[in-house]
Amino acid sequence: MTDIHIPQDLDAVFGALANKHRRDIIYVLGLQPCSISFLAEMRGLSLPAIHKHIKILEDADMIIRRKMGRTNYLALNRHALRRLQNWLMQYHTYWGSDEETLENYAQFLSRSKTKKKEQ
């Protein structure tokens, strides 16, 4: 079994991404690593508030923290986003227009009824 099917990993990632501030943090860290204080200032959040968001992102394994001297720097853990992308891509074959999906389902139901009548 691959890591894309481990629900608790995905639950934590989706939970972390459910908040606009955390999505903004992920976006900024996707551009470049930066300090916690820079993120707080940039997002207009207090240090206690930004630390709560960072804790959730760290628990979801979406960011990496490095301490240099007295300053904590954060970087995006791209592996966590790849797990999310892999999970989404397993549904790629089902994507299409809603009409196509409904038409495919109608055909499936029709075939199922035909098979039952033949039995």
Residue frames as a rotation matrix with the C-alpha (Angstrom) as fourth column:
MET 1
0.583 0.813 0.000 0.00
0.813 -0.583 0.000 0.00
0.000 0.000 -1.000 0.00
THR 2
-0.316 -0.709 0.630 1.35
0.676 -0.635 -0.375 3.43
0.666 0.307 0.680 -0.88
ASP 3
-0.766 -0.075 -0.639 1.36
0.583 -0.499 -0.641 6.47
-0.270 -0.863 0.426 1.35
ILE 4
-0.872 0.472 0.128 -1.36
-0.330 -0.762 0.556 8.18
0.360 0.443 0.821 -0.74
HIS 5
-0.072 0.902 -0.425 -3.98
0.029 0.427 0.904 5.89
0.997 0.053 -0.057 0.83
ILE 6
-0.591 -0.162 -0.790 -3.19
0.763 0.207 -0.613 6.62
0.263 -0.965 0.002 4.48
PRO 7
0.276 0.862 0.426 -6.27
0.683 -0.488 0.544 8.55
0.676 0.141 -0.723 5.59
GLN 8
0.634 -0.003 -0.774 -4.84
0.689 -0.452 0.566 10.17
-0.351 -0.892 -0.285 8.72
ASP 9
-0.533 -0.843 -0.069 -2.11
0.668 -0.470 0.577 11.84
-0.518 0.261 0.814 6.63
LEU 10
-0.629 0.352 0.694 -4.66
0.539 -0.445 0.715 13.25
0.560 0.823 0.090 4.23
ASP 11
0.479 0.819 -0.315 -7.01
0.795 -0.253 0.552 14.24
0.372 -0.515 -0.772 7.04
ALA 12
0.195 -0.497 -0.845 -4.26
0.692 -0.541 0.478 16.34
-0.695 -0.678 0.239 8.59
VAL 13
-0.816 -0.519 0.254 -3.34
0.528 -0.491 0.693 17.91
-0.235 0.700 0.674 5.23
PHE 14
-0.280 0.795 0.538 -6.94
0.603 -0.290 0.743 18.74
0.747 0.533 -0.398 4.35
GLY 15
0.568 0.465 -0.679 -7.53
0.823 -0.295 0.485 20.04
0.025 -0.834 -0.551 7.88
ALA 16
-0.236 -0.759 -0.607 -4.48
0.644 -0.590 0.486 22.26
-0.727 -0.277 0.628 7.61
LEU 17
-0.919 -0.153 0.364 -5.56
0.391 -0.476 0.788 23.60
0.053 0.866 0.497 4.23
ALA 18
-0.039 0.999 0.014 -9.09
0.953 0.033 0.303 24.31
0.302 0.025 -0.953 5.47
ASN 19
0.487 0.149 -0.860 -7.98
0.589 -0.783 0.198 27.71
-0.644 -0.603 -0.470 6.80
LYS 20
0.919 -0.047 0.390 -7.24
0.295 -0.574 -0.764 30.71
0.260 0.818 -0.514 4.59
HIS 21
0.688 -0.705 0.173 -4.28
-0.705 -0.594 0.388 31.89
-0.171 -0.389 -0.905 6.71
ARG 22
0.164 -0.642 0.749 -2.63
-0.142 0.736 0.662 28.48
-0.976 -0.215 0.029 6.47
ARG 23
0.597 0.058 0.800 -3.19
0.743 0.336 -0.579 28.33
-0.302 0.940 0.158 2.71
ASP 24
0.944 -0.280 0.178 -1.57
-0.190 -0.896 -0.400 31.78
0.271 0.344 -0.899 2.49
ILE 25
0.425 -0.821 0.382 1.38
-0.653 0.014 0.757 30.56
-0.627 -0.571 -0.530 4.55
ILE 26
0.264 -0.280 0.923 1.80
0.441 0.886 0.142 27.55
-0.858 0.370 0.358 2.23
TYR 27
0.862 0.091 0.498 1.70
0.498 -0.333 -0.801 29.87
0.093 0.938 -0.333 -0.78
VAL 28
0.803 -0.582 0.132 4.36
-0.592 -0.804 0.056 32.20
0.074 -0.123 -0.990 0.65
LEU 29
0.206 -0.755 0.623 6.60
-0.493 0.470 0.732 29.30
-0.845 -0.458 -0.275 1.68
GLY 30
0.589 0.046 0.807 6.20
0.580 0.671 -0.462 27.83
-0.562 0.740 0.368 -1.80
LEU 31
0.927 -0.263 0.267 7.94
0.019 -0.677 -0.735 30.94
0.374 0.687 -0.623 -3.11
GLN 32
-0.104 -0.990 0.096 10.75
-0.171 -0.077 -0.982 31.00
0.980 -0.119 -0.161 -0.55
PRO 33
0.007 0.020 -1.000 11.58
0.904 0.428 0.015 30.02
0.428 -0.904 -0.015 3.03
CYS 34
-0.114 -0.080 0.990 11.08
-0.143 -0.985 -0.096 32.79
0.983 -0.152 0.101 5.58
SER 35
-0.953 -0.294 -0.076 11.09
0.054 0.080 -0.995 33.53
0.298 -0.953 -0.061 9.28
ILE 36
-0.296 0.869 -0.397 8.06
0.947 0.323 0.000 33.17
0.128 -0.376 -0.918 11.52
SER 37
-0.218 0.194 -0.957 8.11
0.458 -0.845 -0.275 36.85
-0.862 -0.498 0.095 12.42
PHE 38
-0.912 -0.112 -0.395 8.19
-0.284 -0.522 0.804 37.80
-0.297 0.845 0.444 8.73
LEU 39
-0.718 0.693 -0.064 5.15
0.462 0.544 0.701 35.58
0.521 0.473 -0.711 8.08
ALA 40
-0.153 0.670 -0.726 3.28
0.940 -0.127 -0.316 37.11
-0.305 -0.731 -0.611 11.02
GLU 41
-0.447 -0.097 -0.889 4.03
0.057 -0.995 0.080 40.63
-0.893 -0.015 0.450 9.87
MET 42
-0.979 0.003 -0.203 3.21
-0.202 -0.084 0.976 39.85
-0.014 0.996 0.083 6.27
ARG 43
-0.538 0.817 -0.207 -0.15
0.558 0.530 0.639 38.23
0.632 0.228 -0.741 7.13
GLY 44
-0.348 0.387 0.854 -1.02
-0.510 -0.842 0.173 40.81
0.786 -0.376 0.490 9.80
LEU 45
0.624 0.525 -0.579 -1.22
0.134 0.658 0.741 38.17
0.770 -0.540 0.340 12.54
SER 46
0.583 -0.422 0.695 0.07
-0.813 -0.316 0.490 38.21
0.012 -0.850 -0.527 16.08
LEU 47
-0.475 -0.836 -0.274 2.94
-0.790 0.542 -0.286 35.86
0.388 0.080 -0.918 16.97
PRO 48
-0.604 0.283 0.745 0.67
-0.399 0.702 -0.590 33.64
-0.690 -0.653 -0.311 19.12
ALA 49
0.512 0.853 -0.102 -1.82
-0.483 0.188 -0.855 33.36
-0.710 0.487 0.508 16.23
ILE 50
0.392 -0.419 -0.819 0.84
-0.859 0.151 -0.489 32.54
0.329 0.895 -0.301 13.64
HIS 51
-0.689 -0.663 0.292 2.37
-0.724 0.625 -0.290 29.94
0.010 -0.412 -0.911 15.99
LYS 52
-0.091 0.737 0.670 -1.01
-0.372 0.599 -0.709 28.16
-0.924 -0.314 0.220 16.22
HIS 53
0.795 0.380 -0.473 -1.23
-0.552 0.129 -0.824 28.00
-0.253 0.916 0.312 12.42
ILE 54
-0.017 -0.900 -0.436 2.38
-0.906 0.198 -0.373 26.84
0.422 0.388 -0.819 12.15
LYS 55
-0.573 -0.140 0.808 1.77
-0.631 0.705 -0.325 24.07
-0.524 -0.696 -0.491 14.71
ILE 56
0.443 0.822 0.358 -1.13
-0.289 0.509 -0.811 22.75
-0.849 0.256 0.463 12.62
LEU 57
0.745 -0.230 -0.626 0.97
-0.643 0.002 -0.766 22.87
0.178 0.973 -0.147 9.44
GLU 58
-0.385 -0.918 0.092 3.86
-0.899 0.351 -0.262 21.10
0.208 -0.184 -0.961 11.20
ASP 59
-0.282 0.358 0.890 1.51
-0.482 0.749 -0.454 18.41
-0.829 -0.557 -0.038 12.54
ALA 60
0.804 0.592 0.059 0.37
-0.196 0.358 -0.913 17.84
-0.561 0.722 0.404 8.95
ASP 61
0.072 -0.907 0.416 4.05
0.527 0.388 0.756 17.59
-0.847 0.165 0.505 7.94
MET 62
0.739 0.308 0.598 3.55
0.673 -0.324 -0.665 20.40
-0.011 0.894 -0.447 5.42
ILE 63
0.755 -0.526 0.392 6.36
-0.380 -0.837 -0.393 22.66
0.535 0.148 -0.832 6.61
ILE 64
0.349 -0.766 -0.539 9.90
0.808 0.537 -0.240 22.23
0.474 -0.352 0.807 7.88
ARG 65
0.982 -0.045 0.185 11.36
-0.136 -0.849 0.511 24.38
0.134 -0.526 -0.840 10.65
ARG 66
0.197 -0.970 -0.144 15.06
0.788 0.244 -0.566 25.25
0.584 -0.002 0.812 10.93
LYS 67
0.939 0.049 -0.341 16.55
0.276 -0.699 0.660 27.30
-0.206 -0.714 -0.670 13.71
MET 68
0.118 -0.913 0.391 19.47
0.744 -0.179 -0.643 29.58
0.657 0.367 0.658 12.90
GLY 69
-0.845 -0.400 0.356 20.67
0.025 -0.693 -0.720 31.44
0.535 -0.600 0.595 15.95
ARG 70
-0.806 0.587 -0.079 17.57
0.035 -0.087 -0.996 32.79
-0.592 -0.805 0.050 17.64
THR 71
-0.267 0.708 -0.654 15.44
-0.889 -0.443 -0.118 32.87
-0.373 0.549 0.748 14.49
ASN 72
-0.269 0.311 0.911 13.16
0.209 0.943 -0.260 30.07
-0.940 0.121 -0.319 13.30
TYR 73
-0.566 0.073 -0.821 12.86
-0.781 -0.368 0.505 29.71
-0.265 0.927 0.265 9.53
LEU 74
0.115 0.700 0.705 10.16
-0.115 0.714 -0.690 27.78
-0.987 -0.002 0.162 7.77
ALA 75
-0.742 -0.261 -0.617 10.19
-0.644 0.025 0.765 26.05
-0.184 0.965 -0.187 4.41
LEU 76
0.366 0.903 -0.224 7.55
-0.926 0.330 -0.184 24.14
-0.092 0.274 0.957 2.49
ASN 77
-0.501 -0.390 0.773 7.71
-0.300 0.916 0.268 20.36
-0.812 -0.098 -0.576 2.68
ARG 78
-0.316 0.359 -0.878 6.94
-0.947 -0.170 0.272 19.63
-0.052 0.918 0.394 -0.96
HIS 79
-0.952 -0.046 -0.301 6.61
-0.076 0.993 0.088 15.90
0.295 0.106 -0.950 -0.24
ALA 80
-0.631 0.772 -0.073 3.36
0.274 0.134 -0.952 16.54
-0.726 -0.621 -0.296 1.65
LEU 81
-0.019 0.619 -0.785 1.92
-0.686 -0.579 -0.441 18.38
-0.727 0.530 0.436 -1.33
ARG 82
-0.627 -0.239 -0.741 2.99
-0.731 0.509 0.454 15.53
0.269 0.827 -0.494 -3.63
ARG 83
-0.937 0.343 0.057 1.04
0.279 0.840 -0.465 13.08
-0.208 -0.420 -0.883 -1.44
LEU 84
-0.180 0.905 -0.386 -2.00
-0.039 -0.399 -0.916 15.31
-0.983 -0.150 0.107 -1.81
GLN 85
-0.137 0.064 -0.989 -1.47
-0.937 -0.331 0.108 15.63
-0.320 0.941 0.106 -5.56
ASN 86
-0.915 -0.237 -0.327 -1.08
-0.336 0.896 0.291 11.85
0.224 0.376 -0.899 -5.92
TRP 87
-0.685 0.723 0.087 -4.30
0.371 0.449 -0.813 11.29
-0.627 -0.525 -0.576 -4.02
LEU 88
0.060 0.716 -0.695 -6.17
-0.410 -0.617 -0.672 13.75
-0.910 0.325 0.257 -6.25
MET 89
-0.401 -0.312 -0.861 -4.67
-0.908 0.012 0.418 12.29
-0.120 0.950 -0.288 -9.43
GLN 90
-0.945 0.089 0.315 -6.11
0.086 0.996 -0.026 8.85
-0.316 0.003 -0.949 -8.71
TYR 91
-0.012 1.000 -0.008 -9.49
0.443 -0.002 -0.897 10.42
-0.897 -0.015 -0.443 -9.52
HIS 92
-0.509 -0.293 -0.809 -8.24
-0.454 -0.707 0.542 12.06
-0.731 0.643 0.227 -12.71
THR 93
-0.990 0.111 0.087 -9.71
0.135 0.586 0.799 9.34
0.038 0.803 -0.595 -14.91
TYR 94
-0.264 0.955 -0.138 -13.16
0.941 0.224 -0.254 10.14
-0.212 -0.197 -0.957 -13.54
TRP 95
-0.289 0.123 -0.950 -12.88
0.117 -0.980 -0.163 13.87
-0.950 -0.158 0.268 -14.26
GLY 96
-0.776 0.177 0.605 -14.73
0.602 -0.074 0.795 15.24
0.185 0.981 -0.049 -17.19
SER 97
-0.653 0.622 0.432 -17.90
-0.520 -0.783 0.341 17.15
0.550 -0.002 0.835 -17.62
ASP 98
-0.600 0.527 0.601 -20.80
-0.543 0.283 -0.790 16.41
-0.587 -0.801 0.117 -15.31
GLU 99
0.422 0.778 -0.466 -22.81
-0.872 0.208 -0.442 15.34
-0.247 0.593 0.767 -18.34
GLU 100
-0.065 -0.532 -0.844 -20.16
-0.643 0.669 -0.373 12.78
0.764 0.518 -0.385 -19.28
THR 101
-0.913 -0.299 0.278 -20.13
-0.396 0.482 -0.781 11.44
0.099 -0.823 -0.559 -15.74
LEU 102
-0.210 0.920 0.330 -23.92
-0.640 0.126 -0.758 11.13
-0.739 -0.371 0.563 -15.63
GLU 103
0.450 0.337 -0.827 -23.98
-0.879 0.334 -0.342 9.55
0.161 0.880 0.446 -19.07
ASN 104
-0.486 -0.709 -0.511 -21.33
-0.526 0.705 -0.476 7.00
0.698 0.037 -0.715 -18.02
TYR 105
-0.846 0.212 0.490 -23.31
-0.400 0.354 -0.845 6.20
-0.353 -0.911 -0.215 -14.88
ALA 106
0.204 0.966 -0.156 -26.54
-0.820 0.082 -0.566 5.79
-0.534 0.243 0.810 -16.88
GLN 107
0.223 -0.207 -0.953 -24.73
-0.764 0.570 -0.302 3.38
0.606 0.795 -0.031 -19.22
PHE 108
-0.832 -0.555 0.018 -23.38
-0.417 0.603 -0.680 1.46
0.366 -0.573 -0.733 -16.23
LEU 109
-0.480 0.737 0.476 -26.89
-0.553 0.168 -0.816 1.14
-0.682 -0.655 0.327 -14.76
SER 110
0.419 0.640 -0.644 -28.24
-0.899 0.194 -0.392 0.03
-0.125 0.743 0.657 -18.11
ARG 111
-0.195 -0.593 -0.781 -25.57
-0.598 0.703 -0.384 -2.68
0.777 0.393 -0.492 -18.44
SER 112
-0.911 -0.147 0.386 -26.22
-0.410 0.426 -0.806 -3.82
-0.046 -0.893 -0.448 -14.87
LYS 113
-0.036 0.981 0.189 -29.95
-0.726 0.104 -0.680 -4.20
-0.687 -0.162 0.709 -15.53
THR 114
0.396 0.124 -0.910 -29.25
-0.856 0.408 -0.317 -6.11
0.332 0.905 0.268 -18.74
LYS 115
-0.605 -0.707 -0.367 -26.92
-0.477 0.691 -0.543 -8.54
0.637 -0.154 -0.755 -16.94
LYS 116
-0.740 0.389 0.548 -29.50
-0.476 0.272 -0.836 -9.16
-0.474 -0.880 -0.017 -14.20
LYS 117
0.324 0.910 -0.260 -32.21
-0.838 0.149 -0.524 -9.92
-0.438 0.388 0.811 -16.77
GLU 118
0.137 -0.368 -0.919 -29.88
-0.757 0.560 -0.337 -12.39
0.639 0.742 -0.202 -18.54
GLN 119
-0.873 -0.480 0.090 -29.24
-0.408 0.615 -0.675 -14.28
0.269 -0.625 -0.733 -15.32
